Amino acid sequence: MVARDHDELISKAASLSKPALFWKRLGREHEVQLARHGFDAVKRQQALRYFTWRWSWRSLRGSRQMRFLLAHSSPSTLLRCLAEPARHSSHEWEGVPWSRRDRWLYVTAARLLWEYARKHDPLSVLSLPEPKLGDPLPVRWRGRLISQDLANAALETAAITRALDNVPPLSILEVGAGYGRTAYALLESFPEATYTVVDIEPALTISRWYLTRLFPSERIRFLNPGEAESLGARSADLVISISSLQEMTPGQVVRYLDLFDRVGEGGVVYLKQWRSWMNPEDGIAFDFRQMPIPPRWRLLFDEPAPVQANFQQAAWRVGW
Ligand SMILES: C[S@@+](CC[C@H](N)C(=O)[O-])C[C@H]1O[C@@H](n2cnc3c(N)ncnc32)[C@H](O)[C@@H]1O
């Protein structure tokens, strides 16, 4: 019996660690980018396949994010965002081969997003500096460097704070952290908390590079999915996954939800994913509402995510 349990654990670990074809390909692309640019351009390279959205004129009409931002901006805010001079030179946008028009659009959209997030930022995440580490895009507003990633992290932190009922978490687990944009906001917002990142390569190495340059190593640890299987019960009081479950196989989603159930017992789970998404490479259709949420989780909220209008965000209390 013991041997069988052990075998089961090993096979579970192997299956969590094996990325879907979608991430196998992206992981290879990211390795090539790392070899070419090193880590120093992570916010201009890999981040564009994590959660840094590009807005281009070509896809503008179908952009629900842009529609959301325009619908939630006053005419005077829009005018101010358009009128403020911006930096569009190829030198400033090195490594980002977008047209000047697309750079202009990006700057305008990031400013509109910032203005929206300013109204939904109870923990003042937007007062944090955007780290120069990773070479962020040159978007300036209100006399400082701003970023789409920090604005989105502010909105996520606001939703998480609501789920936690304003009780600061002491141990946070994030699955699929990208380079660590949300981890940065949460580690700054909750200075007593420790943080565990669970990810596959090369993202695990990238977030380790980023976060250990910003925070003391005692506060953060980095685990591959196999190692995460041995995390203790009730070892996190906040578990999050943002835009990562949808890119896994259905079996992996079930296993991660089981893991969250065990590790996060008594705490809060926050998920933000595409409402529905077709992963063509693996032939998998993801549906937020079809996720097999453990029955003992108590729903705290389930709502469309702000700005990324194709995303849903929900939070649960596990077990109590
Ligand atoms: C779209 S990115 C989102 C990154 C980050 N959450 C953000 O919002 O910036 C998806 C993340 O999921 C991770 N991922 C993919 N498959 C995974 C798996 N089987 N186990 C853990 N993480 C995985 C990727 O490496 C990446 O970090």
The ligand as an SDF file (V2000), in Angstrom:
LIG
                    3D

 27 29  0  0  0  0  0  0  0  0999 V2000
    0.0790   33.3740  -19.3750 C   0  0  0  0  0  0  0  0  0  0  0  0
    1.3680   33.1300  -18.1950 S   0  0  0  0  0  0  0  0  0  0  0  0
    0.7200   34.0650  -16.8350 C   0  0  0  0  0  0  0  0  0  0  0  0
    1.8120   34.5370  -15.9200 C   0  0  0  0  0  0  0  0  0  0  0  0
    1.3900   35.3250  -14.6780 C   0  0  0  0  0  0  0  0  0  0  0  0
    0.3840   34.6470  -13.9040 N   0  0  0  0  0  0  0  0  0  0  0  0
    0.9280   36.7190  -15.0340 C   0  0  0  0  0  0  0  0  0  0  0  0
   -0.2860   36.9530  -14.9520 O   0  0  0  0  0  0  0  0  0  0  0  0
    1.7680   37.5580  -15.3750 O   0  0  0  0  0  0  0  0  0  0  0  0
    1.1270   31.4340  -17.7110 C   0  0  0  0  0  0  0  0  0  0  0  0
    2.0680   30.9240  -16.6210 C   0  0  0  0  0  0  0  0  0  0  0  0
    1.6960   29.5640  -16.3120 O   0  0  0  0  0  0  0  0  0  0  0  0
    2.8760   28.7780  -16.2470 C   0  0  0  0  0  0  0  0  0  0  0  0
    2.5620   27.3470  -16.4830 N   0  0  0  0  0  0  0  0  0  0  0  0
    2.2330   26.7290  -17.6250 C   0  0  0  0  0  0  0  0  0  0  0  0
    2.0770   25.3840  -17.4220 N   0  0  0  0  0  0  0  0  0  0  0  0
    2.3030   25.1720  -16.0950 C   0  0  0  0  0  0  0  0  0  0  0  0
    2.2910   24.0060  -15.2520 C   0  0  0  0  0  0  0  0  0  0  0  0
    2.0300   22.7950  -15.7380 N   0  0  0  0  0  0  0  0  0  0  0  0
    2.5630   24.1670  -13.9280 N   0  0  0  0  0  0  0  0  0  0  0  0
    2.8420   25.4020  -13.4140 C   0  0  0  0  0  0  0  0  0  0  0  0
    2.8710   26.5270  -14.1660 N   0  0  0  0  0  0  0  0  0  0  0  0
    2.6080   26.4160  -15.4860 C   0  0  0  0  0  0  0  0  0  0  0  0
    3.7790   29.4090  -17.2990 C   0  0  0  0  0  0  0  0  0  0  0  0
    5.1260   29.0350  -17.1500 O   0  0  0  0  0  0  0  0  0  0  0  0
    3.5320   30.8900  -17.0040 C   0  0  0  0  0  0  0  0  0  0  0  0
    4.3210   31.3280  -15.9180 O   0  0  0  0  0  0  0  0  0  0  0  0
  1  2  1  0
  2  3  1  0
  2 10  1  0
  3  4  1  0
  4  5  1  0
  5  6  1  0
  5  7  1  0
  7  8  2  0
  7  9  1  0
 10 11  1  0
 11 12  1  0
 11 26  1  0
 12 13  1  0
 13 14  1  0
 13 24  1  0
 14 15  1  0
 14 23  1  0
 15 16  2  0
 16 17  1  0
 17 18  1  0
 17 23  2  0
 18 19  1  0
 18 20  2  0
 20 21  1  0
 21 22  2  0
 22 23  1  0
 24 25  1  0
 24 26  1  0
 26 27  1  0
M  CHG  2   2   1   9  -1
M  END
$$$$
